[in-house]
Amino acid sequence: MNDEIRALFPATTYYTYLNSAAISPIPTTALDAVTRQLADVAVNGSLHYQDWVDTKDRCRDLAAEMLSVRSDQIAFVRNTSDGVASIANGLKWKAGDNIVSFEGEFPANFYPWRRIRDAYGVELRLCREIDGRVDIDEMLSMIDHNTKVVAISAVQYASGFRADLERIGRAARDVDALFVVDIIQGFGAIPFDLPAQFVDAACGASHKWLCAPEGCGMIYLSDRARERLEPTLVGWISVETPWDFADREQPFRSTALAWESGTGCAALFYGLEQSLSLLHTTGADNIERHLAGLTDQLCSSLTGKDYEIISSRTPGEASQIVCIKHTGGLTSNQIASHLETEKIIVSPRGDRLRIAPHFYNNSSDIDRLVEALP
């Protein structure tokens, strides 16, 4: 990536910031857009309300294009958790159904399914993670004709394992199950073509690899998923003509927009639009290549040092997240705290140190990290 992108992120001036899997800094373009919108409301109140709506719709269009889906298949919610829960709660469950997932999923993609298990007597089948990877063959063996949902993350938050979405999605489709994917740890860092990957529903949010303010979650619903799901949290903008306040019997929207219950913070979408535009212009393939170069550099630089690479580096399984473990007894918290004193920002995740560069990072950032590791 070039210096022009890096210059948009003030955090790179103060830190070696390698923590995009937690929260990414936002670019100055997003900050300026949010500030301008709030300043406009301070002066003009609701006079420019239509522009708020139009900005949100432009975000919808950008997200849809980046995921290779239609705009009316994207709904904005508060966060990934809301998205997963709305899908889990919107299906009709019965005893005997089962859900197939990964053992190490982030809680946002576990608790909604656990609640379904407990409420309906549904079986929740979890495929193990061993040495930083998931055996996809083992996972596929868990899918059968009673499987109602296969729910996984595109990239695992604590290992960086990247799932073969097309292969898993095809297996789910073969038994008529819905394939639900948490894309928050990939969207903005790797390319997606959700229809080609047989993804029926996807959930993500703005504050990680999309480099935007927190508070903009999103759902993708394929037509197939929309036919099976009922929106469970509806409000005044969930209906076909929201501004017709008198017609209380009008239908709910037939698209994913039925999942948008009410207004959100308009300013956030002004920031999101700028961040999505930057990522889209840069190109997912270009970002993926850049991050592959940085993570390859990192892993090569650790050779001979007291660190074990936990993340799979097998082509197709490697992602932009690299997790490592100290072989000499230092804990991940100790290492992360030491690095923070050097203004190098990473995350401890259990016994692992998670390193997550983005497109604003460069090879000098990786060199500085490796030199500072205790």
QUIWO-V989351 format. One record per run of one state. SS is the DSSP state (2 for helix, 1 for strand, 0 for the rest). FROM is the first residue (numbers start at 0). LEN is the number of residues. If there is no record, write none. Layout:
ss->SS from->FROM len->LEN
ss->SS from->FROM len->LEN
//
This chain:
ss->0 from->0 len->2
ss->2 from->2 len->5
ss->0 from->7 len->3
ss->2 from->10 len->4
ss->0 from->14 len->1
ss->1 from->15 len->2
ss->0 from->17 len->1
ss->1 from->18 len->1
ss->0 from->19 len->8
ss->2 from->27 len->17
ss->0 from->44 len->4
ss->2 from->48 len->19
ss->0 from->67 len->3
ss->2 from->70 len->3
ss->1 from->73 len->4
ss->0 from->77 len->2
ss->2 from->79 len->11
ss->0 from->90 len->7
ss->1 from->97 len->5
ss->0 from->102 len->4
ss->2 from->106 len->3
ss->0 from->109 len->1
ss->2 from->110 len->10
ss->0 from->120 len->2
ss->1 from->122 len->5
ss->0 from->127 len->1
ss->1 from->128 len->2
ss->0 from->130 len->2
ss->1 from->132 len->2
ss->0 from->134 len->1
ss->2 from->135 len->7
ss->0 from->142 len->4
ss->1 from->146 len->7
ss->0 from->153 len->1
ss->1 from->154 len->1
ss->0 from->155 len->6
ss->1 from->161 len->1
ss->0 from->162 len->2
ss->2 from->164 len->10
ss->0 from->174 len->3
ss->1 from->177 len->5
ss->0 from->182 len->4
ss->1 from->186 len->1
ss->0 from->187 len->2
ss->1 from->189 len->1
ss->0 from->190 len->10
ss->1 from->200 len->5
ss->0 from->205 len->11
ss->1 from->216 len->5
ss->0 from->221 len->1
ss->2 from->222 len->6
ss->0 from->228 len->10
ss->1 from->238 len->1
ss->0 from->239 len->12
ss->1 from->251 len->1
ss->0 from->252 len->3
ss->2 from->255 len->4
ss->0 from->259 len->6
ss->2 from->265 len->17
ss->0 from->282 len->1
ss->2 from->283 len->18
ss->0 from->301 len->5
ss->1 from->306 len->3
ss->0 from->309 len->11
ss->1 from->320 len->6
ss->0 from->326 len->5
ss->2 from->331 len->10
ss->0 from->341 len->2
ss->1 from->343 len->2
ss->0 from->345 len->1
ss->1 from->346 len->3
ss->0 from->349 len->2
ss->1 from->351 len->5
ss->0 from->356 len->6
ss->2 from->362 len->10
ss->0 from->372 len->2
//
